Amino acid sequence: MFGSQQERARFAALMEEGAVIRRRLATEATDTVLAVVAVCEAATRSGRRLFFCGNGGSAADAMHLATEWTIRLRGAVERPSWPAVALGADPTALTAAGNDYGFAEVFARPLSGLGGAGDVLFGITTSGRSSSVLRALAVARTMGITTVGLLGAGGGPALPLCDHALVVPSAETARVQEAHITLGHAILELVENRLVPAAS
């Protein structure tokens, strides 16, 4: 048997913490998730784009989710590539915006050139306080872009900037990030089921 009893108990507790959060989301977030599915469906049907942004681990989540929109989520579902962009994935644009305009503008600046009315922006921040995400959400609002927050820790200052906010009921960064990916996967699967008749 590997590890101490304390380690084994802690591992079990970590798994249970995540499970409790997902069970809460399953009962508390359904209406918001389905509203997000509807706006993503409408954007995709009309050829609009989805944008994703976040810092650190949330930047990785932004790239993860954008890739699954443009490539695929489920191997068994054949569908066209759908347009999605992870803002900040291009290091030249990221560093140029940071150098020329300041870090708070690293997502807002490219969004202002690439986005348009009818698009959807997912702002991902576990604290709800990331200045670059807040700025992108604010700019998106002025452009007619629907704003979706993948948030934690009560939502923070990001909450009023979101047309739809999915707030993970935890202040623990790792648990929030785990739930963000789960929510993103669920949203995409539900959109696929609506747009690809054979998927559901």
N, C-alpha and C positions, 0 to 999 in steps of 0.2 A: 504494500500500500504506500503510495507516494504522498508526501506532505504530512503536516501535523493536523491534528483534529481541529485546531484553531483555523488553519488555512482552509480546510475542507468546509468548515462552517461558514467562513467568510465568503468563499466561492458560492455556496448555496444561497447566502443572503444577497449577494450581488445579482444572481439570476432572479431571485424573487423580487427584488426591488424593481428590476426592469419589467417583470411580468405584471406587477401591480400597476405600474405606470401605464402599460399598454391596455390593461383591463379598464382603467379609468378613461383613457382616451376612447376606447370602444363604446363607452356609454355617454361620454360628455362631449365628444368632438364630432359626432356623426353628421350633424347638420352643417357644421362649418366645412368638413371635408367634402360633403356633397356639393356645397356651394362652390368650392374651389374646383372640383371636378367639372362643374358646369361652365365656369369661366375658361378653364383650360380647353374643354371641348369646343367652345365657341371660337376661341382664338385659333385652335388648330384647324377647324373647319374652314375658317376664313383666311388661312395662310399666314396668320400672324405669328409672332415669335414669343417664346418663353425665355425669360432671363432669370439667372440665379446669381446671388452674390453672398459672400460671407468671408470671414477672416479665419486664418489658422485651420483648425479642423473643419470649420464650417465652409472654408474655401474648398477643401477636399470634397465635402458633401455637395457643394454647388457643382463641381465638375462631375462628380459621380452621377447626380440626378440629370444634369444636362446631357451627358453621354447616353443615358438610357432613353432619353427622348429622341435623340438623333439616330441612335443605332438600334437598340431594342432592350426590352426588359426581360421578356420571356422568349426562349428559343423556339417554342412551339407556335408563336404568333407571328405570322408573316404580315408585315405592314410597310408602308412607305416610311422613309426617314422624316421626322417632324422637326421643324426648326427650333433649336434651343441654343442658348449661349450662356456659358459660365463667365461672367464678367470677372476680370482679374486673372484669367487663365493665361493670357498673353503677357509675358513678363516685360516686353518692350512697352506696351501700352500702360501697364501697371506702374512701372518705374518712371515713365515720362509724366504720367498724370501726378504721381506723388512728388516728383521733382519740380514740376512746373506750377502745380496748383495746390499741393499739399495732400496729405494722406486721406483726408476726409473726402476728397473728390475722386478717388481711384476707381470707384464704380459709377458715380454719377456722371462723370465726364464722358466715358464711352457710351453710356446709356443714352445720353442726350443726343448723340449722333446716330446711334443704331436703332433706337426704339421709336415707337409711335403709338398712337391711339389704337386700342384693341389688343395690344400686347399684354403680357402678364409678367410681373416681377416677383420672384420669391426672394425676400430678404431673410437671410438665415443668421440669427444671432442668439446664442444661448443665454446671454444676459439681458438682451433687449436694449443694450446701451452702446453698441459699436457705432462710432461716429460715421464711419464710411457707409455703413448699411443704412443708418438713419438718413443721411444725405441722399442716398440713392432712392429711398422710399419717398422722400419729400419731392425730389425732382420728378419721379415717376408720376406722382399725383398731378403735377402741373401739366403733364404731357398726355393725360387721358389713359395712362397705363394702370391696369388693375394691380393693386399691391396685396401680396400675400405674405404674412409673417410666419416663419417657423421660429418660434420663440421659446424661452424658458424663463424661470425666475419671476413669474408674474407678468411678464411682457415688457416691463420697463417703459422708457420713452418711445419705443417703437410701436407700442400698442395703438395710439391714436393715429399713426401714419399708415395703418393697415386697413384695407377694405375687408380683408378676411384674416383673422389671426388664429393660428393654431399654437396655443401656449401649453407646452409640456409641464405638467404639475410637479416640477422638481427644480431645485437650484444647483444640483450636482451636474457639472458640465458633461461628464461622460454619459450619464443617464439621459440627459437632454439630447445629446448628439445621436445616441442609439435610437431614440424615439423619432427624431427628425428623419432619419433614413427610412424607418418603418412607415412613417406617414407619407413620405415621398413615393415609396414603392406602392403603397395602397392607392394613392391618387392616380398614379400612372396606370396601374392595372385597371382601375375603374374607367379611366378614359379610354384605354384600349378596348375594353368590353363594349363601350358605346360606339366606338368608331370602326371597330373590326368585328363584323357580325359573327365570325367563327371563333372569336377569342373567348366569349363567355360560355 
